[in-house]
Amino acid sequence: MTKLIELVAPGVALLQPYLPGKPVEELEREHGLTNALKLASNENPHGPSPKSVVAMRDALDGVNYYPDGYLLTEKLAQRLGCDETCITLGNGSNDVLDMIARVFLTPQNNAVFSKHAFAVYPIATRAASAQPKVAPALTSDHPVAPYGHDLEAMRRAVDPQTRIVFIANPNNPTGTWLEMNAIKSFVNDLPGHVIAVLDLAYVEYIEHLPFDVGVEWLLDCPNLVITRTFSKIYGLAGARIGYSISSPEIADYLNRVRHPFNANSLAIVAAQAALDDDGFVAESRHDNSAGMLTWQRACGEMGIEYIPSKGNFITIDLAAPAMPVYESMLRQGVIVRPVANYGLPHHLRITIGRQQDNERAIAALKQALG
Ligand SMILES: *Cc1c(COP(=O)(O)O)cnc(C)c1O
């Protein structure tokens, strides 16, 4: 009898599913706890913008109609200074990453990304039955971006079968950041048969960057796709909404594989309202910077090394297997993220919380370390 695994597409047979952070309700159920704290999935600890909540409430009565993303697309195009035909909405930016993989990858192709890069890149690549090609990362003693993307190594990994290079800036789970000029040179230097995907999921956390960062590069670089999300600083991770900015031609190809109505009507209005709440974004960025300092100081006091992060999370190096510390923190009701699946078995990734969350998690970490 034919084994089912022999019928599965080759990439799917090799695919390791995404491991989400543990949900609060699950921990509370398992350990009989209340008041668990989740700092495991880089969600905005301030919740969504109140303006998004009002917009979603107002839109509830219209959910009998299929969604229309036109107004959100128009608003994004205005804010980004690009044409509306450059924007593709996704059910989260992971949806757009998957569309890009389905458009450009076949079983004969590979996609290049760095070691310790975002877990969705190998998943999208395997789902298209193409080959992931992992470039070595910068070393742990690199002065600026330890464990971060080594652009020269990524360039060397590109071969004639490569169709996509994924770059996350800042990267998750390392939080490492490369200067945009270095990324620009890297992208401009790629051969014409390669699509550069620049994932800017955390870029809003970086101070003094214009909203339209990178968009002008599209003029010189027709093979560039930028992805952005409302899941992080905009506080809409559960609503599932993200987008890409690309040439109209690439957007046309993405649209061919896009599921109809992939972005839902509540997420669309929530995102529109979030774009109008600059105060919420500024406050989220400011509190994140303050919380990052709290964590850096606490790590300094405890003698714990960490990877310098520009995101809304900090990845700490326990210099020993991290699982016992993770589990001890769980028993204390604090959920953080083990990152062994990212090749970092001695590290834990911790989302920056509100000040009281940070204090509670730091106390739990101290307790766990005994
Ligand atoms: C969180 C994250 C995303 C966002 O995914 P969504 O599908 O938009 O929620 C994208 N890229 C990276 C690197 C991330 O960490």
Ligand as a Chemical Component Dictionary entry (heavy atoms), coordinates in Angstrom:
data_LIG
# 
_chem_comp.id                   LIG 
_chem_comp.type                 NON-POLYMER 
_chem_comp.pdbx_formal_charge   0 
_chem_comp.three_letter_code    LIG 
# 
loop_
_chem_comp_atom.comp_id 
_chem_comp_atom.atom_id 
_chem_comp_atom.alt_atom_id 
_chem_comp_atom.type_symbol 
_chem_comp_atom.charge 
_chem_comp_atom.model_Cartn_x 
_chem_comp_atom.model_Cartn_y 
_chem_comp_atom.model_Cartn_z 
_chem_comp_atom.pdbx_ordinal 
LIG C1 C1 C 0 6.417  39.043 13.441 1  
LIG C2 C2 C 0 7.144  39.014 12.146 2  
LIG C3 C3 C 0 6.458  39.200 10.956 3  
LIG C4 C4 C 0 4.980  39.492 10.968 4  
LIG O1 O1 O 0 4.209  38.454 10.625 5  
LIG P1 P1 P 0 2.631  38.743 10.404 6  
LIG O2 O2 O 0 2.212  37.627 9.522  7  
LIG O3 O3 O 0 2.533  40.073 9.728  8  
LIG O4 O4 O 0 2.015  38.730 11.751 9  
LIG C5 C5 C 0 7.152  39.221 9.774  10 
LIG N1 N1 N 0 8.483  39.092 9.762  11 
LIG C6 C6 C 0 9.192  38.924 10.885 12 
LIG C7 C7 C 0 10.668 38.843 10.815 13 
LIG C8 C8 C 0 8.529  38.866 12.108 14 
LIG O5 O5 O 0 9.226  38.669 13.227 15 
# 
loop_
_chem_comp_bond.comp_id 
_chem_comp_bond.atom_id_1 
_chem_comp_bond.atom_id_2 
_chem_comp_bond.value_order 
_chem_comp_bond.pdbx_ordinal 
LIG C1 C2 SING 1  
LIG C2 C3 SING 2  
LIG C2 C8 DOUB 3  
LIG C3 C4 SING 4  
LIG C3 C5 DOUB 5  
LIG C4 O1 SING 6  
LIG O1 P1 SING 7  
LIG P1 O2 DOUB 8  
LIG P1 O3 SING 9  
LIG P1 O4 SING 10 
LIG C5 N1 SING 11 
LIG N1 C6 DOUB 12 
LIG C6 C7 SING 13 
LIG C6 C8 SING 14 
LIG C8 O5 SING 15 
# 
